[in-house]
Amino acid sequence: FWITEMQAVLPIAQTTRAASFDPPLREVDLLGRSLEWNVGHMWNTRGGGWAFGATLTAATHAKGLFSGARLRGRRWLNPALSLESSVGYTRTEANPARMENDHGVSWDLRLNSRDLIGVFLRWDRYWVEESAGEIFDAGGEQDALVAGASVGSIPGLVGSGIFAVGFGVAVLAFAFLVTT
């Protein structure tokens, strides 16, 4: 079965690092609130109590873009409720001094109802590269604990479509304003 999810994410706690974009030096965090999209596929086991698969994630947050690939396992608690866990590779634009992405790992635990709504907790760890120059960033390990809620299946697909159309209209409006 296919997975299509749209989810809102809010950091609960996260570490910071020293950075200077325009003196003075200050502490900056890793992630902001974000809107994320997951798409993937899972297969039910023959016994029907488990499912396994993978998802791809794309997101936008206040500090840049976020993407990832995760393996996901699901345990059916009853026909309407499942408990899921996923682990995988992520990358984000956590360091504005460089054009490269910072890489990390992610693990989450999710309670899902009929693939329509879900809530989750996720831990992300990133290894941010140090950079010096006009923009200084101390880099280092960054951890974030985030909470989120998701809509899936048809509502997730419809929400993603609405957002895509709205984004396209905003880009066209911006292009029109810039050229006139």
C-alpha positions in Angstrom: 0.0 0.0 0.0 1.1 3.6 -0.7 1.8 6.2 2.0 1.1 9.9 1.3 1.3 12.2 4.3 1.4 15.9 4.9 2.6 16.8 8.4 3.2 19.9 10.6 6.3 19.7 12.8 7.2 21.8 15.8 10.6 21.6 17.7 10.1 20.8 21.4 13.8 21.0 22.4 17.1 21.4 20.5 20.7 22.1 21.0 22.4 25.3 19.7 25.7 26.3 18.2 27.7 29.5 18.0 27.4 31.5 14.8 27.9 35.0 13.5 26.1 36.3 10.5 26.7 39.9 11.4 28.6 40.4 14.6 28.0 39.8 17.5 28.4 36.0 17.9 25.1 34.3 19.0 23.6 30.9 19.5 21.5 29.5 16.7 19.3 26.4 16.6 18.9 23.8 13.9 15.3 23.5 12.9 12.2 25.7 12.9 8.5 24.8 12.4 8.1 23.0 9.2 5.6 21.5 6.8 6.7 18.1 5.5 5.5 15.7 2.8 6.1 11.9 3.0 5.6 9.5 0.2 6.4 5.8 0.2 5.3 2.3 0.0 4.8 -0.5 2.6 4.0 -4.2 2.4 1.9 -6.1 4.9 3.4 -9.4 6.1 1.5 -12.6 5.5 0.2 -12.7 9.1 -1.2 -9.2 8.7 0.0 -7.8 12.0 3.1 -6.1 10.6 4.0 -3.9 7.6 7.4 -2.8 6.4 8.5 -0.2 3.8 10.2 3.1 3.1 9.4 6.7 2.7 10.9 9.8 1.1 10.5 13.2 2.8 10.7 16.7 1.5 10.1 19.7 3.7 10.5 23.4 4.1 11.2 25.2 7.4 12.3 28.7 8.5 16.0 27.9 8.1 15.8 26.2 4.7 15.0 22.9 3.1 14.9 19.4 4.6 14.8 16.0 2.9 15.3 12.4 3.9 14.8 8.7 3.2 13.6 6.4 6.0 12.8 2.8 6.5 9.5 2.3 8.3 7.9 -0.5 10.3 4.2 -0.7 11.3 2.6 -2.8 13.9 -1.2 -3.1 13.6 -2.8 -2.7 17.0 -6.3 -3.3 15.7 -7.9 -2.7 12.2 -8.0 1.1 12.8 -4.9 1.9 14.8 -1.2 1.3 14.2 2.1 2.1 15.9 5.0 2.9 13.6 8.7 3.6 13.8 11.0 4.8 11.2 14.8 5.5 11.0 16.8 7.0 8.2 19.1 9.5 6.6 18.3 13.2 6.5 19.9 16.4 5.3 19.1 20.1 5.9 20.5 23.5 5.1 21.4 24.1 8.7 24.6 26.2 7.9 23.9 29.3 5.9 27.6 30.0 5.4 27.9 27.1 2.9 25.9 26.1 -0.1 26.2 22.4 1.0 23.7 20.5 3.1 24.4 19.1 6.6 23.7 15.4 7.0 22.1 13.5 9.8 20.0 10.6 11.1 16.4 10.6 12.2 14.2 8.3 14.3 10.5 8.6 15.1 7.7 6.9 16.8 4.2 7.5 15.4 0.6 6.6 16.4 -1.6 6.4 13.3 -5.3 6.0 12.8 -6.5 4.5 9.5 -3.7 6.3 7.6 -5.9 9.4 8.0 -4.4 11.2 11.0 -1.3 10.6 13.1 0.8 12.1 15.9 4.5 11.5 16.3 7.7 12.3 18.2 11.0 12.5 16.3 14.7 12.8 17.2 17.0 14.3 14.6 20.8 14.5 14.9 22.9 16.5 12.4 26.6 16.9 11.9 27.1 20.5 10.9 30.4 21.5 9.3 32.4 24.4 10.8 32.9 27.4 8.5 34.9 30.6 8.9 35.1 33.8 7.0 32.5 36.5 6.6 30.0 34.2 8.2 31.3 32.1 11.1 29.6 28.9 12.2 31.1 26.7 14.9 29.3 23.6 13.5 29.3 20.4 15.6 26.6 17.9 16.5 23.0 19.3 16.7 20.1 17.4 18.2 16.4 18.2 17.9 13.3 16.6 19.5 10.2 17.5 17.5 6.5 16.7 17.7 4.1 16.6 14.8 0.7 15.8 13.5 0.0 14.4 10.1 -2.9 13.8 7.7 -2.5 10.9 5.3 -4.1 9.1 2.4 -6.5 11.2 0.4 -6.5 14.2 2.8 -2.7 14.3 2.7 -2.7 14.1 -1.1 -5.4 16.9 -1.4 -3.5 19.1 1.1 -0.3 18.7 -0.8 -2.0 19.6 -4.0 -3.6 22.7 -2.6 -0.2 23.8 -1.2 1.5 23.1 -4.5 -1.1 25.2 -6.4 -0.8 28.0 -3.8 3.0 27.9 -4.1 2.8 28.1 -7.9 0.5 31.1 -7.7 2.9 32.8 -5.2 5.9 32.2 -7.5 4.0 33.5 -10.6 2.9 36.6 -8.6 6.4 37.3 -7.4 7.8 36.9 -11.0 5.1 39.3 -12.2 6.0 41.9 -9.6 9.7 41.6 -10.3 9.3 42.0 -14.0 6.9 45.0 -13.9 
